[in-house]
Amino acid sequence: MLITENFINDQRAFFKKEDTLFCKTKKERSMYWEKYSHDEIKRSIFDALKQNGSYDNQTILGLPGTYLDREAFYDDAPFLKDAPFLSALIANPNHIGCHTLSPADSLDVFKGTQSIEIDLIKLCAEEIFAGEKDEQDGYVAPGGTEANIQAQWIYRNYFMKEHNATIDQIALVYSEDSHYSMPKGANLLNLQSIVLSVDENTRTISQSDFENKITVAQKNGVKYFIVVLNLSTTMFGSVDEISPVVNYFKINNIPFKLHIDAAFGGFIYPFTNPNSEFTFRNADITSFTIDGHKMLQSPYGTGIFLIRKGYMKYVCTDEAQYVPGKDYTLCGSRSGANAISVWMILRIHGSSGWKVKMLGLVDKTSRLCSKLNELKIEYFRNPYVNIVAIKSKHVPKKIAEKYHLVADSYEHEPKWYKIVMMPHVKQGAIDSLLNDLATFAG
Ligand SMILES: Cc1ncc(COP(=O)(O)O)c(C=O)c1O
């Protein structure tokens, strides 16, 4: 059968409609981006690379960059013509700056691949996190750590500029289960930390501890709060509730800014929980961290920072005069190939394909949990996330080592060991672990 352009367009319209129909309740929303074939992806990336300036064919005399070393990475390897990501790596475009701000002001030589990054940021912000069209900025950061620190940096400067806050009037608020990029950022930015206790079994933030600590901080002169909530913590896959925290600040008229650390959950939870409240539709959320190099299986160096328009300006480095459009990021130079890798993965699956893949991982995780229930083994798990943390009393050290389970602490006696149901985790390995746990349980 001759597959015509019309036929393909009809199919796409059908899948888009199906995806919209999939939304059963009022709160659910449609999320759609098109699946591309390998050929379409190849064409887009090679076109983008062609639009970039070429160190080979053009007179580029002023840039401190060049293509990768030709002895180690020769560019006439025959397979490269079918390998858009590797071709981009070798061409080595530098995506320094933030291109969603004003594409016309970015380094002209890498315009082609920067436009792929702009498309990627729009896709993540508008489809995955339901942002309004063209209302978000963002960039591909080296990782979740930088994206989290970028948020803290922006809000610290925002409170200083817009509220004349002094540094000791601003505090960073996060739970004890949060990633260590929070204390790292607080240390770098000279912010005081308010670390909230969580319930040992449910991993939910203790409301009384939260309210007490905010009250004490206010008595000590803190007026402005940078809050980070987790769309899945590293160890437990627990998801913080937004409203108890936000409502307290609002009812008491306390200025705050809310960042969501979705480094782990950002590419799974929005697909497995159709009623997710972690979107830009929630006016209280200003920014997100998501990490390609976790759930999305992209190369390391693919953290993503997303923020509502109007905030990047608080971290503009005016002294970056040699960079057209200046720099608004922590890292400076960064590889354009990284943005391409994330874009390729999202496009090869399309939104429907990615949803199926994430639901599959959550199903496998639920199957594991059913077995743990049968064995009466205590664990924590959020039903929309693919992490299971098992209480250490059920897991002898030898078993933890045999299966490379990760402990909550390597400094103190572990209380928990976690399993992360990633695509490489085979059912046979899970069955074997369950057998060992059952034998130990006796
Ligand atoms: C919830 C969370 N936030 C942030 C990070 C930091 O990400 P990265 O290691 O990419 O800097 C991690 C890493 O595991 C994480 O799980």
PDBQT file of the ligand as one rigid body, heavy atoms in Angstrom, charges set to zero:
ROOT
HETATM    1  C1  LIG A 501      14.869  13.826  43.473  1.00  0.00    +0.000 C 
HETATM    2  C2  LIG A 501      16.226  14.160  42.912  1.00  0.00    +0.000 A 
HETATM    3  N1  LIG A 501      16.572  15.435  42.738  1.00  0.00    +0.000 NA
HETATM    4  C3  LIG A 501      17.763  15.784  42.251  1.00  0.00    +0.000 A 
HETATM    5  C4  LIG A 501      18.688  14.842  41.901  1.00  0.00    +0.000 A 
HETATM    6  C5  LIG A 501      20.030  15.265  41.379  1.00  0.00    +0.000 C 
HETATM    7  O1  LIG A 501      20.198  14.908  40.045  1.00  0.00    +0.000 OA
HETATM    8  P1  LIG A 501      21.625  14.834  39.363  1.00  0.00    +0.000 P 
HETATM    9  O2  LIG A 501      22.366  13.700  39.975  1.00  0.00    +0.000 OA
HETATM   10  O3  LIG A 501      21.255  14.668  37.927  1.00  0.00    +0.000 OA
HETATM   11  O4  LIG A 501      22.301  16.140  39.582  1.00  0.00    +0.000 OA
HETATM   12  C6  LIG A 501      18.389  13.486  42.076  1.00  0.00    +0.000 A 
HETATM   13  C7  LIG A 501      19.374  12.442  41.762  1.00  0.00    +0.000 C 
HETATM   14  O5  LIG A 501      19.247  11.308  42.085  1.00  0.00    +0.000 OA
HETATM   15  C8  LIG A 501      17.105  13.127  42.575  1.00  0.00    +0.000 A 
HETATM   16  O6  LIG A 501      16.748  11.862  42.755  1.00  0.00    +0.000 OA
ENDROOT
TORSDOF 0
